[in-house]
Amino acid sequence: MGKKKTRAFLQKKFEKELEINLEKSKEGIHELIIVLDHLKGNFNMGKIMRSAEIYSVKEVHIIGTKFFDPTPAKGALKRVKTYFYHSFDESAARIKELGFSAITFDSKATEYLNDCQLPEKSAFIFGHEEFGPMYDKDQFEASKVLKIKQYGLTESLNVSIAATISMYEYTNQHGKEISQ
């Protein structure tokens, strides 16, 4: 019963923050879109939203996930322009319409993020924690597939950490001045 009550509480909190998002969220100052392709609705989503707000990304696309715990976002869901899509194709259409270059992050890639000059108008795609990107690679081809350089033996980074590192690298290359 406790778990059910917690889920109901979190669902209500999520819906309230989403309602505020629809009314008051704004695009960030950077020409960066974060695409979350069928991620689990656990704490990673909230942490990525928090980083998206900190790095002032243009918008976040959430695909195939209807709910996540907004608590780790620390209110960022209310402020970051967020779009929920049923399919990757809907997100891909918006990315194309806006003229952004799609960059998929995959631990099996051969090119490293830190060796790459990122396009100013970038859309970073992060896939499911276990299965990776879920989009049909025959239907959609990313302009680049990158990975983050690692020096230890662990197979991969947590998706929220990888997303945050990628946003940091983007702002290193294209960061706007912060107005005081």
GUDREN-644613 format. One record per residue: residue number from 1; residue in one letter; x, y, z of N, C-alpha, C, CB in turn. Coordinates in steps of 0.2 Angstrom, whole numbers, plus 5000, padded with zeros to 4 digits. Glycine has a CB too. Example, Ala and Ser with C-alpha at 12.3 -4.5 7.8 and 13.67 -1.06 7.14 Angstrom:
<nodes>
+-----+------+------+------+------+------+------+------+------+------+------+------+------+------+
: seq : type :  nc1 :  nc2 :  nc3 : cac1 : cac2 : cac3 :  cc1 :  cc2 :  cc3 : cbc1 : cbc2 : cbc3 :
+-----+------+------+------+------+------+------+------+------+------+------+------+------+------+
:   1 :    A : 5066 : 4972 : 5039 : 5062 : 4978 : 5039 : 5066 : 4984 : 5039 : 5057 : 4978 : 5045 :
:   2 :    S : 5064 : 4989 : 5035 : 5068 : 4995 : 5036 : 5064 : 5000 : 5039 : 5070 : 4997 : 5029 :
+-----+------+------+------+------+------+------+------+------+------+------+------+------+------+
</nodes>
This chain:
<nodes>
+-----+------+------+------+------+------+------+------+------+------+------+------+------+------+
: seq : type :  nc1 :  nc2 :  nc3 : cac1 : cac2 : cac3 :  cc1 :  cc2 :  cc3 : cbc1 : cbc2 : cbc3 :
+-----+------+------+------+------+------+------+------+------+------+------+------+------+------+
:   1 :    M : 5004 : 4994 : 5000 : 5000 : 5000 : 5000 : 5004 : 5006 : 5000 : 4995 : 5000 : 5006 :
:   2 :    G : 5010 : 5006 : 5004 : 5014 : 5012 : 5004 : 5017 : 5014 : 4997 : 5020 : 5011 : 5009 :
:   3 :    K : 5019 : 5009 : 4993 : 5022 : 5010 : 4987 : 5016 : 5013 : 4982 : 5024 : 5003 : 4984 :
:   4 :    K : 5010 : 5010 : 4983 : 5005 : 5013 : 4978 : 5003 : 5020 : 4980 : 4998 : 5008 : 4979 :
:   5 :    K : 5003 : 5022 : 4987 : 5002 : 5029 : 4989 : 5008 : 5033 : 4986 : 5002 : 5029 : 4996 :
:   6 :    T : 5014 : 5031 : 4987 : 5019 : 5035 : 4984 : 5019 : 5036 : 4977 : 5026 : 5031 : 4986 :
:   7 :    R : 5017 : 5031 : 4973 : 5016 : 5032 : 4966 : 5011 : 5037 : 4964 : 5014 : 5025 : 4962 :
:   8 :    A : 5005 : 5036 : 4968 : 5000 : 5041 : 4967 : 5002 : 5048 : 4968 : 4994 : 5039 : 4971 :
:   9 :    F : 5006 : 5049 : 4974 : 5008 : 5056 : 4976 : 5013 : 5058 : 4970 : 5012 : 5055 : 4982 :
:  10 :    L : 5017 : 5054 : 4968 : 5022 : 5056 : 4963 : 5018 : 5058 : 4956 : 5027 : 5051 : 4962 :
:  11 :    Q : 5013 : 5054 : 4955 : 5009 : 5055 : 4948 : 5006 : 5062 : 4949 : 5004 : 5050 : 4947 :
:  12 :    K : 5003 : 5064 : 4955 : 5000 : 5070 : 4956 : 5005 : 5076 : 4955 : 4996 : 5070 : 4962 :
:  13 :    K : 5011 : 5075 : 4958 : 5016 : 5080 : 4958 : 5018 : 5081 : 4951 : 5022 : 5078 : 4963 :
:  14 :    F : 5019 : 5076 : 4947 : 5021 : 5076 : 4940 : 5016 : 5080 : 4936 : 5022 : 5069 : 4937 :
:  15 :    E : 5010 : 5078 : 4937 : 5004 : 5082 : 4933 : 5004 : 5089 : 4935 : 4998 : 5078 : 4935 :
:  16 :    K : 5005 : 5091 : 4941 : 5005 : 5098 : 4943 : 5011 : 5102 : 4940 : 5005 : 5098 : 4951 :
:  17 :    E : 5017 : 5099 : 4940 : 5023 : 5102 : 4937 : 5022 : 5102 : 4929 : 5029 : 5098 : 4939 :
:  18 :    L : 5019 : 5097 : 4926 : 5018 : 5097 : 4919 : 5013 : 5103 : 4917 : 5016 : 5090 : 4917 :
:  19 :    E : 5008 : 5104 : 4921 : 5003 : 5109 : 4920 : 5007 : 5116 : 4920 : 4997 : 5109 : 4925 :
:  20 :    I : 5011 : 5117 : 4925 : 5015 : 5123 : 4925 : 5019 : 5124 : 4919 : 5019 : 5123 : 4932 :
:  21 :    N : 5022 : 5118 : 4917 : 5027 : 5118 : 4911 : 5023 : 5121 : 4905 : 5030 : 5111 : 4910 :
:  22 :    L : 5017 : 5118 : 4904 : 5013 : 5120 : 4898 : 5012 : 5128 : 4898 : 5007 : 5116 : 4898 :
:  23 :    E : 5011 : 5131 : 4904 : 5009 : 5138 : 4905 : 5016 : 5142 : 4905 : 5005 : 5139 : 4911 :
:  24 :    K : 5021 : 5140 : 4908 : 5026 : 5145 : 4910 : 5033 : 5143 : 4907 : 5027 : 5146 : 4917 :
:  25 :    S : 5034 : 5137 : 4905 : 5041 : 5135 : 4903 : 5043 : 5140 : 4897 : 5041 : 5128 : 4901 :
:  26 :    K : 5050 : 5140 : 4896 : 5053 : 5144 : 4891 : 5059 : 5140 : 4888 : 5055 : 5151 : 4894 :
:  27 :    E : 5060 : 5142 : 4882 : 5066 : 5139 : 4878 : 5072 : 5142 : 4882 : 5066 : 5141 : 4871 :
:  28 :    G : 5077 : 5137 : 4882 : 5084 : 5140 : 4885 : 5087 : 5144 : 4880 : 5088 : 5134 : 4887 :
:  29 :    I : 5093 : 5146 : 4882 : 5097 : 5151 : 4878 : 5101 : 5147 : 4873 : 5101 : 5155 : 4882 :
:  30 :    H : 5103 : 5141 : 4874 : 5107 : 5137 : 4869 : 5103 : 5133 : 4864 : 5111 : 5132 : 4873 :
:  31 :    E : 5106 : 5133 : 4858 : 5103 : 5129 : 4852 : 5104 : 5122 : 4853 : 5105 : 5132 : 4846 :
:  32 :    L : 5102 : 5119 : 4858 : 5103 : 5112 : 4860 : 5096 : 5109 : 4862 : 5108 : 5111 : 4866 :
:  33 :    I : 5094 : 5103 : 4859 : 5088 : 5099 : 4861 : 5091 : 5093 : 4864 : 5084 : 5098 : 4854 :
:  34 :    I : 5088 : 5091 : 4869 : 5089 : 5084 : 4872 : 5083 : 5080 : 4871 : 5091 : 5085 : 4880 :
:  35 :    V : 5085 : 5074 : 4868 : 5080 : 5069 : 4866 : 5081 : 5063 : 4870 : 5080 : 5067 : 4858 :
:  36 :    L : 5076 : 5061 : 4874 : 5076 : 5055 : 4878 : 5071 : 5050 : 4875 : 5074 : 5057 : 4886 :
:  37 :    D : 5074 : 5045 : 4872 : 5071 : 5040 : 4868 : 5069 : 5034 : 4872 : 5075 : 5038 : 4862 :
:  38 :    H : 5063 : 5033 : 4875 : 5061 : 5028 : 4879 : 5065 : 5026 : 4885 : 5060 : 5022 : 4874 :
:  39 :    L : 5067 : 5031 : 4888 : 5070 : 5030 : 4895 : 5065 : 5027 : 4900 : 5074 : 5036 : 4897 :
:  40 :    K : 5068 : 5024 : 4905 : 5064 : 5022 : 4910 : 5062 : 5028 : 4914 : 5068 : 5017 : 4915 :
:  41 :    G : 5056 : 5027 : 4917 : 5053 : 5033 : 4921 : 5056 : 5033 : 4928 : 5045 : 5032 : 4921 :
:  42 :    N : 5062 : 5032 : 4929 : 5065 : 5032 : 4936 : 5068 : 5039 : 4937 : 5070 : 5026 : 4937 :
:  43 :    F : 5073 : 5039 : 4941 : 5076 : 5045 : 4943 : 5081 : 5048 : 4938 : 5080 : 5044 : 4949 :
:  44 :    N : 5083 : 5044 : 4933 : 5087 : 5047 : 4928 : 5083 : 5053 : 4924 : 5089 : 5042 : 4923 :
:  45 :    M : 5077 : 5053 : 4923 : 5073 : 5058 : 4919 : 5074 : 5064 : 4923 : 5066 : 5056 : 4918 :
:  46 :    G : 5072 : 5064 : 4929 : 5072 : 5070 : 4933 : 5079 : 5073 : 4933 : 5070 : 5069 : 4940 :
:  47 :    K : 5084 : 5069 : 4934 : 5091 : 5072 : 4934 : 5093 : 5075 : 4927 : 5096 : 5066 : 4936 :
:  48 :    I : 5091 : 5072 : 4922 : 5092 : 5075 : 4915 : 5089 : 5082 : 4915 : 5090 : 5070 : 4910 :
:  49 :    M : 5082 : 5082 : 4917 : 5079 : 5088 : 4917 : 5082 : 5094 : 4921 : 5071 : 5087 : 4919 :
:  50 :    R : 5085 : 5092 : 4926 : 5088 : 5097 : 4931 : 5095 : 5099 : 4927 : 5091 : 5093 : 4937 :
:  51 :    S : 5098 : 5095 : 4924 : 5104 : 5097 : 4920 : 5102 : 5101 : 4914 : 5108 : 5091 : 4918 :
:  52 :    A : 5097 : 5099 : 4911 : 5094 : 5103 : 4905 : 5093 : 5110 : 4907 : 5088 : 5100 : 4902 :
:  53 :    E : 5090 : 5111 : 4913 : 5088 : 5118 : 4915 : 5095 : 5122 : 4917 : 5084 : 5118 : 4921 :
:  54 :    I : 5099 : 5118 : 4920 : 5106 : 5121 : 4922 : 5110 : 5124 : 4916 : 5110 : 5116 : 4926 :
:  55 :    Y : 5110 : 5120 : 4911 : 5113 : 5121 : 4905 : 5109 : 5125 : 4900 : 5116 : 5115 : 4901 :
:  56 :    S : 5103 : 5127 : 4901 : 5099 : 5131 : 4897 : 5098 : 5129 : 4890 : 5101 : 5138 : 4897 :
:  57 :    V : 5096 : 5122 : 4890 : 5094 : 5120 : 4883 : 5088 : 5122 : 4880 : 5094 : 5112 : 4883 :
:  58 :    K : 5087 : 5122 : 4874 : 5082 : 5125 : 4870 : 5075 : 5121 : 4872 : 5082 : 5124 : 4862 :
:  59 :    E : 5076 : 5114 : 4872 : 5070 : 5110 : 4874 : 5072 : 5103 : 4875 : 5064 : 5111 : 4868 :
:  60 :    V : 5067 : 5100 : 4878 : 5068 : 5092 : 4879 : 5062 : 5089 : 4876 : 5069 : 5091 : 4887 :
:  61 :    H : 5064 : 5083 : 4873 : 5059 : 5079 : 4870 : 5059 : 5072 : 4874 : 5060 : 5078 : 4862 :
:  62 :    I : 5053 : 5070 : 4876 : 5053 : 5064 : 4880 : 5048 : 5059 : 4875 : 5050 : 5065 : 4887 :
:  63 :    I : 5051 : 5054 : 4874 : 5048 : 5049 : 4869 : 5046 : 5043 : 4873 : 5052 : 5048 : 4863 :
:  64 :    G : 5040 : 5041 : 4872 : 5037 : 5034 : 4875 : 5037 : 5034 : 4882 : 5042 : 5029 : 4872 :
:  65 :    T : 5038 : 5039 : 4886 : 5038 : 5039 : 4893 : 5032 : 5044 : 4895 : 5045 : 5041 : 4897 :
:  66 :    K : 5027 : 5041 : 4899 : 5022 : 5046 : 4901 : 5022 : 5049 : 4907 : 5015 : 5042 : 4900 :
:  67 :    F : 5027 : 5046 : 4912 : 5027 : 5048 : 4918 : 5034 : 5047 : 4921 : 5022 : 5045 : 4923 :
:  68 :    F : 5037 : 5052 : 4925 : 5043 : 5050 : 4929 : 5043 : 5054 : 4935 : 5049 : 5052 : 4925 :
:  69 :    D : 5047 : 5052 : 4940 : 5047 : 5055 : 4946 : 5050 : 5062 : 4946 : 5051 : 5051 : 4952 :
:  70 :    P : 5047 : 5068 : 4947 : 5050 : 5074 : 4945 : 5054 : 5077 : 4951 : 5044 : 5079 : 4944 :
:  71 :    T : 5054 : 5073 : 4957 : 5058 : 5075 : 4963 : 5065 : 5077 : 4961 : 5057 : 5070 : 4968 :
:  72 :    P : 5069 : 5073 : 4958 : 5076 : 5074 : 4957 : 5077 : 5080 : 4952 : 5080 : 5068 : 4954 :
:  73 :    A : 5072 : 5082 : 4949 : 5073 : 5088 : 4944 : 5073 : 5095 : 4948 : 5067 : 5088 : 4939 :
:  74 :    K : 5071 : 5095 : 4954 : 5071 : 5101 : 4958 : 5068 : 5107 : 4955 : 5079 : 5103 : 4960 :
:  75 :    G : 5062 : 5105 : 4952 : 5058 : 5110 : 4949 : 5059 : 5112 : 4942 : 5059 : 5117 : 4953 :
:  76 :    A : 5064 : 5109 : 4939 : 5066 : 5110 : 4932 : 5061 : 5109 : 4927 : 5072 : 5106 : 4930 :
:  77 :    L : 5057 : 5104 : 4929 : 5051 : 5102 : 4924 : 5046 : 5108 : 4923 : 5047 : 5096 : 4927 :
:  78 :    K : 5046 : 5112 : 4928 : 5041 : 5118 : 4927 : 5044 : 5123 : 4923 : 5040 : 5121 : 4934 :
:  79 :    R : 5051 : 5123 : 4922 : 5054 : 5129 : 4918 : 5057 : 5127 : 4911 : 5060 : 5131 : 4922 :
:  80 :    V : 5058 : 5120 : 4910 : 5061 : 5118 : 4904 : 5056 : 5117 : 4899 : 5066 : 5112 : 4905 :
:  81 :    K : 5056 : 5120 : 4893 : 5051 : 5118 : 4888 : 5052 : 5111 : 4886 : 5053 : 5123 : 4881 :
:  82 :    T : 5046 : 5107 : 4887 : 5047 : 5100 : 4886 : 5041 : 5097 : 4882 : 5046 : 5096 : 4893 :
:  83 :    Y : 5043 : 5093 : 4877 : 5038 : 5090 : 4873 : 5037 : 5082 : 4874 : 5039 : 5092 : 4865 :
:  84 :    F : 5032 : 5080 : 4875 : 5031 : 5072 : 4875 : 5028 : 5070 : 4869 : 5026 : 5071 : 4881 :
:  85 :    Y : 5031 : 5065 : 4866 : 5030 : 5061 : 4860 : 5028 : 5054 : 4861 : 5035 : 5063 : 4855 :
:  86 :    H : 5024 : 5051 : 4857 : 5023 : 5044 : 4857 : 5028 : 5040 : 4853 : 5016 : 5042 : 4854 :
:  87 :    S : 5030 : 5043 : 4848 : 5035 : 5040 : 4844 : 5041 : 5044 : 4842 : 5032 : 5038 : 4837 :
:  88 :    F : 5047 : 5041 : 4840 : 5053 : 5045 : 4839 : 5052 : 5049 : 4833 : 5059 : 5040 : 4838 :
:  89 :    D : 5048 : 5047 : 4828 : 5046 : 5050 : 4822 : 5044 : 5057 : 4823 : 5041 : 5047 : 4817 :
:  90 :    E : 5040 : 5058 : 4828 : 5037 : 5065 : 4829 : 5043 : 5070 : 4832 : 5032 : 5065 : 4835 :
:  91 :    S : 5047 : 5067 : 4836 : 5053 : 5071 : 4838 : 5058 : 5073 : 4832 : 5057 : 5068 : 4844 :
:  92 :    A : 5059 : 5068 : 4828 : 5063 : 5068 : 4822 : 5061 : 5074 : 4817 : 5064 : 5062 : 4819 :
:  93 :    A : 5054 : 5074 : 4817 : 5051 : 5079 : 4812 : 5052 : 5086 : 4815 : 5044 : 5078 : 4811 :
:  94 :    R : 5052 : 5087 : 4821 : 5053 : 5093 : 4824 : 5060 : 5095 : 4824 : 5051 : 5094 : 4832 :
:  95 :    I : 5065 : 5091 : 4825 : 5072 : 5092 : 4824 : 5074 : 5094 : 4817 : 5076 : 5085 : 4826 :
:  96 :    K : 5071 : 5091 : 4812 : 5072 : 5092 : 4805 : 5069 : 5099 : 4804 : 5069 : 5087 : 4801 :
:  97 :    E : 5063 : 5100 : 4806 : 5060 : 5107 : 4805 : 5064 : 5113 : 4807 : 5053 : 5107 : 4808 :
:  98 :    L : 5067 : 5112 : 4813 : 5071 : 5117 : 4816 : 5078 : 5118 : 4813 : 5071 : 5116 : 4823 :
:  99 :    G : 5080 : 5113 : 4809 : 5086 : 5113 : 4806 : 5092 : 5111 : 4810 : 5088 : 5120 : 4803 :
: 100 :    F : 5091 : 5106 : 4815 : 5096 : 5104 : 4820 : 5099 : 5098 : 4817 : 5092 : 5103 : 4827 :
: 101 :    S : 5105 : 5097 : 4819 : 5109 : 5090 : 4818 : 5108 : 5085 : 4823 : 5116 : 5092 : 4816 :
: 102 :    A : 5106 : 5079 : 4822 : 5104 : 5074 : 4827 : 5111 : 5071 : 4828 : 5099 : 5069 : 4824 :
: 103 :    I : 5112 : 5070 : 4835 : 5118 : 5066 : 4837 : 5116 : 5061 : 4842 : 5124 : 5071 : 4840 :
: 104 :    T : 5117 : 5055 : 4841 : 5116 : 5050 : 4845 : 5122 : 5048 : 4849 : 5113 : 5043 : 4841 :
: 105 :    F : 5120 : 5047 : 4856 : 5125 : 5044 : 4860 : 5125 : 5037 : 4861 : 5125 : 5048 : 4867 :
: 106 :    D : 5130 : 5033 : 4860 : 5130 : 5026 : 4861 : 5137 : 5024 : 4863 : 5128 : 5023 : 4854 :
: 107 :    S : 5137 : 5019 : 4868 : 5143 : 5017 : 4871 : 5147 : 5013 : 4866 : 5142 : 5013 : 4877 :
: 108 :    K : 5144 : 5011 : 4860 : 5147 : 5007 : 4855 : 5150 : 5011 : 4849 : 5142 : 5001 : 4852 :
: 109 :    A : 5149 : 5017 : 4850 : 5151 : 5022 : 4844 : 5159 : 5022 : 4844 : 5149 : 5029 : 4846 :
: 110 :    T : 5162 : 5024 : 4838 : 5169 : 5024 : 4837 : 5172 : 5031 : 4838 : 5171 : 5021 : 4831 :
: 111 :    E : 5168 : 5036 : 4838 : 5170 : 5043 : 4838 : 5168 : 5046 : 4845 : 5167 : 5048 : 4833 :
: 112 :    Y : 5173 : 5050 : 4848 : 5172 : 5052 : 4855 : 5170 : 5060 : 4855 : 5179 : 5052 : 4858 :
: 113 :    L : 5166 : 5061 : 4860 : 5163 : 5068 : 4860 : 5168 : 5073 : 4861 : 5158 : 5068 : 4867 :
: 114 :    N : 5173 : 5072 : 4865 : 5178 : 5077 : 4866 : 5183 : 5078 : 4860 : 5183 : 5075 : 4872 :
: 115 :    D : 5182 : 5074 : 4855 : 5186 : 5075 : 4848 : 5182 : 5078 : 4843 : 5189 : 5068 : 4846 :
: 116 :    C : 5176 : 5080 : 4844 : 5172 : 5082 : 4839 : 5170 : 5089 : 4840 : 5165 : 5077 : 4840 :
: 117 :    Q : 5169 : 5093 : 4834 : 5166 : 5100 : 4834 : 5159 : 5099 : 4833 : 5170 : 5104 : 4829 :
: 118 :    L : 5155 : 5101 : 4838 : 5148 : 5100 : 4838 : 5145 : 5106 : 4834 : 5145 : 5100 : 4846 :
: 119 :    P : 5139 : 5104 : 4830 : 5136 : 5109 : 4827 : 5132 : 5114 : 4832 : 5130 : 5106 : 4822 :
: 120 :    E : 5132 : 5120 : 4831 : 5128 : 5124 : 4836 : 5121 : 5122 : 4837 : 5129 : 5132 : 4833 :
: 121 :    K : 5118 : 5120 : 4831 : 5111 : 5118 : 4832 : 5111 : 5110 : 4832 : 5106 : 5120 : 4826 :
: 122 :    S : 5112 : 5108 : 4839 : 5112 : 5101 : 4840 : 5106 : 5098 : 4843 : 5119 : 5099 : 4844 :
: 123 :    A : 5105 : 5092 : 4842 : 5100 : 5088 : 4845 : 5103 : 5081 : 4848 : 5093 : 5086 : 4841 :
: 124 :    F : 5104 : 5081 : 4854 : 5107 : 5075 : 4857 : 5102 : 5070 : 4859 : 5111 : 5077 : 4864 :
: 125 :    I : 5103 : 5064 : 4856 : 5098 : 5058 : 4858 : 5101 : 5053 : 4862 : 5097 : 5055 : 4851 :
: 126 :    F : 5098 : 5052 : 4868 : 5100 : 5047 : 4873 : 5095 : 5041 : 4873 : 5101 : 5050 : 4880 :
: 127 :    G : 5097 : 5035 : 4872 : 5092 : 5029 : 4872 : 5091 : 5026 : 4879 : 5095 : 5024 : 4867 :
: 128 :    H : 5087 : 5021 : 4879 : 5085 : 5017 : 4884 : 5091 : 5015 : 4888 : 5081 : 5011 : 4882 :
: 129 :    E : 5091 : 5015 : 4895 : 5097 : 5013 : 4899 : 5100 : 5006 : 4898 : 5095 : 5013 : 4906 :
: 130 :    E : 5095 : 5002 : 4896 : 5098 : 4995 : 4894 : 5099 : 4993 : 4887 : 5093 : 4990 : 4898 :
: 131 :    F : 5094 : 4996 : 4883 : 5094 : 4994 : 4876 : 5096 : 4999 : 4871 : 5087 : 4992 : 4874 :
: 132 :    G : 5098 : 5005 : 4873 : 5100 : 5010 : 4869 : 5095 : 5013 : 4865 : 5106 : 5007 : 4864 :
: 133 :    P : 5097 : 5017 : 4860 : 5092 : 5021 : 4856 : 5087 : 5016 : 4853 : 5095 : 5025 : 4850 :
: 134 :    M : 5080 : 5018 : 4853 : 5075 : 5013 : 4851 : 5072 : 5015 : 4844 : 5069 : 5013 : 4856 :
: 135 :    Y : 5075 : 5020 : 4841 : 5072 : 5022 : 4834 : 5075 : 5017 : 4829 : 5074 : 5029 : 4833 :
: 136 :    D : 5071 : 5017 : 4824 : 5073 : 5013 : 4818 : 5079 : 5016 : 4814 : 5067 : 5011 : 4813 :
: 137 :    K : 5085 : 5013 : 4814 : 5090 : 5016 : 4811 : 5090 : 5016 : 4804 : 5097 : 5012 : 4813 :
: 138 :    D : 5086 : 5012 : 4801 : 5084 : 5012 : 4794 : 5080 : 5018 : 4791 : 5081 : 5005 : 4791 :
: 139 :    Q : 5076 : 5020 : 4796 : 5072 : 5026 : 4795 : 5075 : 5033 : 4796 : 5065 : 5025 : 4798 :
: 140 :    F : 5079 : 5033 : 4801 : 5082 : 5039 : 4804 : 5090 : 5038 : 4805 : 5079 : 5041 : 4810 :
: 141 :    E : 5094 : 5042 : 4801 : 5101 : 5042 : 4802 : 5103 : 5048 : 4805 : 5104 : 5041 : 4795 :
: 142 :    A : 5106 : 5047 : 4811 : 5109 : 5053 : 4815 : 5115 : 5055 : 4811 : 5111 : 5051 : 4822 :
: 143 :    S : 5117 : 5062 : 4811 : 5122 : 5064 : 4808 : 5129 : 5062 : 4811 : 5122 : 5072 : 4808 :
: 144 :    K : 5129 : 5061 : 4817 : 5135 : 5058 : 4821 : 5132 : 5053 : 4826 : 5139 : 5064 : 4824 :
: 145 :    V : 5136 : 5048 : 4828 : 5135 : 5044 : 4834 : 5142 : 5044 : 4838 : 5134 : 5036 : 4831 :
: 146 :    L : 5141 : 5047 : 4844 : 5147 : 5048 : 4848 : 5146 : 5044 : 4855 : 5147 : 5055 : 4850 :
: 147 :    K : 5152 : 5044 : 4858 : 5153 : 5041 : 4865 : 5157 : 5045 : 4869 : 5155 : 5033 : 4865 :
: 148 :    I : 5157 : 5045 : 4875 : 5161 : 5048 : 4880 : 5167 : 5044 : 4882 : 5157 : 5051 : 4886 :
: 149 :    K : 5173 : 5047 : 4881 : 5179 : 5044 : 4883 : 5179 : 5041 : 4890 : 5185 : 5048 : 4881 :
: 150 :    Q : 5180 : 5035 : 4891 : 5181 : 5032 : 4898 : 5187 : 5029 : 4899 : 5175 : 5027 : 4899 :
: 151 :    Y : 5190 : 5029 : 4905 : 5196 : 5026 : 4907 : 5196 : 5020 : 4911 : 5201 : 5032 : 4910 :
: 152 :    G : 5191 : 5019 : 4914 : 5190 : 5013 : 4919 : 5187 : 5007 : 4915 : 5185 : 5015 : 4925 :
: 153 :    L : 5186 : 5002 : 4919 : 5184 : 4996 : 4916 : 5176 : 4995 : 4915 : 5186 : 4990 : 4920 :
: 154 :    T : 5172 : 4999 : 4919 : 5165 : 4999 : 4919 : 5163 : 5000 : 4911 : 5162 : 5004 : 4923 :
: 155 :    E : 5158 : 4996 : 4909 : 5155 : 4996 : 4902 : 5153 : 5003 : 4900 : 5150 : 4991 : 4902 :
: 156 :    S : 5149 : 5006 : 4904 : 5146 : 5013 : 4902 : 5144 : 5017 : 4908 : 5139 : 5011 : 4898 :
: 157 :    L : 5143 : 5023 : 4906 : 5140 : 5028 : 4911 : 5133 : 5028 : 4912 : 5142 : 5035 : 4909 :
: 158 :    N : 5130 : 5030 : 4918 : 5123 : 5031 : 4919 : 5121 : 5036 : 4914 : 5122 : 5033 : 4926 :
: 159 :    V : 5115 : 5035 : 4911 : 5112 : 5040 : 4906 : 5112 : 5047 : 4908 : 5106 : 5037 : 4903 :
: 160 :    S : 5110 : 5048 : 4914 : 5110 : 5055 : 4917 : 5116 : 5058 : 4917 : 5106 : 5055 : 4924 :
: 161 :    I : 5122 : 5054 : 4919 : 5128 : 5057 : 4919 : 5131 : 5059 : 4912 : 5133 : 5052 : 4923 :
: 162 :    A : 5130 : 5054 : 4907 : 5132 : 5055 : 4900 : 5128 : 5061 : 4897 : 5130 : 5049 : 4896 :
: 163 :    A : 5122 : 5062 : 4899 : 5118 : 5068 : 4896 : 5121 : 5074 : 4899 : 5111 : 5067 : 4898 :
: 164 :    T : 5123 : 5074 : 4905 : 5126 : 5080 : 4909 : 5133 : 5082 : 4906 : 5126 : 5079 : 4916 :
: 165 :    I : 5137 : 5077 : 4905 : 5143 : 5078 : 4902 : 5143 : 5081 : 4895 : 5147 : 5071 : 4902 :
: 166 :    S : 5138 : 5078 : 4891 : 5137 : 5080 : 4884 : 5135 : 5088 : 4884 : 5132 : 5076 : 4880 :
: 167 :    M : 5130 : 5090 : 4889 : 5128 : 5097 : 4889 : 5134 : 5101 : 4891 : 5122 : 5097 : 4894 :
: 168 :    Y : 5138 : 5099 : 4896 : 5144 : 5103 : 4898 : 5148 : 5104 : 4892 : 5147 : 5099 : 4903 :
: 169 :    E : 5150 : 5099 : 4888 : 5154 : 5099 : 4882 : 5151 : 5104 : 4877 : 5156 : 5092 : 4879 :
: 170 :    Y : 5145 : 5103 : 4876 : 5141 : 5108 : 4871 : 5142 : 5115 : 4873 : 5134 : 5106 : 4871 :
: 171 :    T : 5141 : 5117 : 4880 : 5142 : 5124 : 4882 : 5149 : 5126 : 4882 : 5139 : 5124 : 4889 :
: 172 :    N : 5154 : 5121 : 4883 : 5161 : 5123 : 4882 : 5162 : 5126 : 4875 : 5166 : 5117 : 4883 :
: 173 :    Q : 5159 : 5122 : 4870 : 5160 : 5124 : 4863 : 5156 : 5130 : 4861 : 5159 : 5119 : 4858 :
: 174 :    H : 5149 : 5131 : 4863 : 5145 : 5136 : 4861 : 5141 : 5140 : 4866 : 5139 : 5132 : 4857 :
: 175 :    G : 5144 : 5140 : 4872 : 5141 : 5143 : 4878 : 5140 : 5150 : 4877 : 5145 : 5142 : 4884 :
: 176 :    K : 5134 : 5153 : 4879 : 5132 : 5160 : 4878 : 5134 : 5163 : 4885 : 5125 : 5161 : 4877 :
: 177 :    E : 5135 : 5170 : 4885 : 5137 : 5173 : 4891 : 5131 : 5173 : 4895 : 5139 : 5181 : 4889 :
: 178 :    I : 5132 : 5173 : 4902 : 5126 : 5173 : 4906 : 5125 : 5181 : 4908 : 5128 : 5169 : 4913 :
: 179 :    S : 5119 : 5183 : 4907 : 5117 : 5190 : 4909 : 5115 : 5190 : 4916 : 5111 : 5192 : 4904 :
: 180 :    Q : 5118 : 5195 : 4919 : 5118 : 5195 : 4927 : 5112 : 5199 : 4929 : 5124 : 5199 : 4930 :
+-----+------+------+------+------+------+------+------+------+------+------+------+------+------+
</nodes>
